[in-house]
């Protein structure tokens, strides 16, 4: 077998396993075996670049960034759906349908309405050639490079004896991020001191419109088909359900497993009520259901209005909402300088919880909502998340409302605030001496996952800063007992305990120091990866962006953030001070047996012999991977007392579940 033949064979194998994993959720090989196939394909293509094709699995992530997205005109307009919010409105829609298709029986398809971003994919002779956003329905943006990074989207369609692939095959669907990946993404963002996404839809939208495809690739977006655009030979399928079945056969993911088909409108109504209560069990956020007439012939007869199809309607689930008044808008400054506007509200009950504050996320959101101090607003708690302001009730205005202006100075230190990049949403205070940076940063530096300085909490940090005892992280290592005894919080024993904890923190490994320094975009796991790769802080400081990006887990955003951080004069001064105090600057080289090599573990429930952090560290020490959520790639779920939803997911995915005692036997 020559190189070209082996390359084609490997591409076919990888596509087959992608189909089993992403479409059927029935993988046949382990992650290691899959990675070996990809590794071999990359090796062959590097040696034989003349055989690289656009549909190769190695070509998903482009090394190119785009300056602007070009406009694409849709071959067939991407219309929106009419919304309905009650059983009566569903019945009224059905009556309108039956006035047009009289004396015919109808069959209805009910499918989940995923809360994502609508996109269209175009395949020519089976090859993915373009991806575009919905835009205004007539025109969208060309996001092909980013679409190609989504692993559930096939770069080439599978051949089908039932449906020979036509010259053009255009499908519409939803790009989304599932609940687990959204939670992990926001956890990482919060650890980095960044502003989290308000909801999965915003996360998907922000990720899909990144101008660097590498960033999109890191966000774990997914895609499902829900309809089609330009497709010849539609006579090959007579119903919407048959169309979705065909999509699965040629490699496109759908929600077939979550679809209901019925001939009775009464059952449609009952299903809508039932699915509303089941929504929390779905792996992705849904904000309702879509009801469609199944027959394509009947769809054709029903046609369209100017805005939407007559043969489909969206049933929207009610959210937990309440009306209240904005007393004030304050600006919080995070440890990396990010400014976040927060609305202070007249307390109101919403979904069983009294709400007194709601995030406005960023200043673009304040402008979009047109919110003013004194406004009456509608707030919502959707999916049990942080409350947000949905809209201003302008009819309640009395003329006494005050416009909120974006501050040009930091509310804490008074220094100018900036957008570091034109495309950034966040405004930041970039004054490294800002007390808000220091206060939030020092609390982070002392937290358990970082330098683990017990007793150095928010109250202690505030007092130390107010008494001008610390001006940077290193100053805590120069504090004397007499200094602490001057503060209200400390008596003799408590002061000594804190000094002992500070001294002990000098021995923490480099990974903990890196995380504690609060480098933007460097979370706990990224810090571990960097420490294990470079081993000393000096080695890391000498690394440039190219050196950092050679590490598999490090993308351009992290690489640029690390280089920028260590290039700052204040950072250089801080590092020198930390060295003089005797803080460890090296990562321990672990030379023991890697008995968990390549295996991925997830912990759930309360462990008796470890903290969660220590258990995960033990897994990594022994060569394994510690993940925060269960997926098809998980090898073992370790269940302690009172396990959470991860246990149920492990059962659904047939992941091996072991007890803490069984885990202990594995690592002995």
ABEGO torsion letter per residue (X at the ends): XBAAAAAAAAAAAAAAAAAAAAAAGBBABBAAAAAAAAAAAAAAAAABAAABBAABAAAABBABBBABBBBBBBABBBBBBBBBABAAAAAAAAAAAAAABBGBBBBBBBBBBBBBBBBBBBBBGGBBABBBBAEAGABBBBAAAAAAABAABBABBBBBAABBBBABBBBBBBBBBBAAAAAAAAAAAAAAGBBBBABAAAAAAAAAABABAAAAAAAGBBBBBABBBBBBGAAABABAAAAAAAAAAAGBBBAAAABBBBABAAAAAAAAAAAAAAAAABABBBAEBBBBBABAAAAAAAEBBAABBAABBBBBBBBBBBBBBBABBBBBBBAAGBBBBBBBBBBBBBGGBBBABBBAGBAAAAAAAGBBBGBBBBBBBBGGBBBBBABBBAAABAGABBBBBBBABBAAAGBBBBBABAABABBBBABAABAAAAAAAAAAAABAABAGBBGBBAAAAAAAAAAGABABAAAAAABBAAAAAABAABBAAAAAAAAAAAAAAAABBAAAAAAAAGBBGBBAAAAAAAAAAAGBAAAAAABBAAAAAABAABBAAAAAAAAAAAABAAAAAAAAAAAAAGBBABBBBBABBBAABGBBBBBBEBBAABBAAAAAAAAAAAGBBBBABBBAABABBBBBBGBBAAAAAAAAAGBBBBBAAAAAAAAX
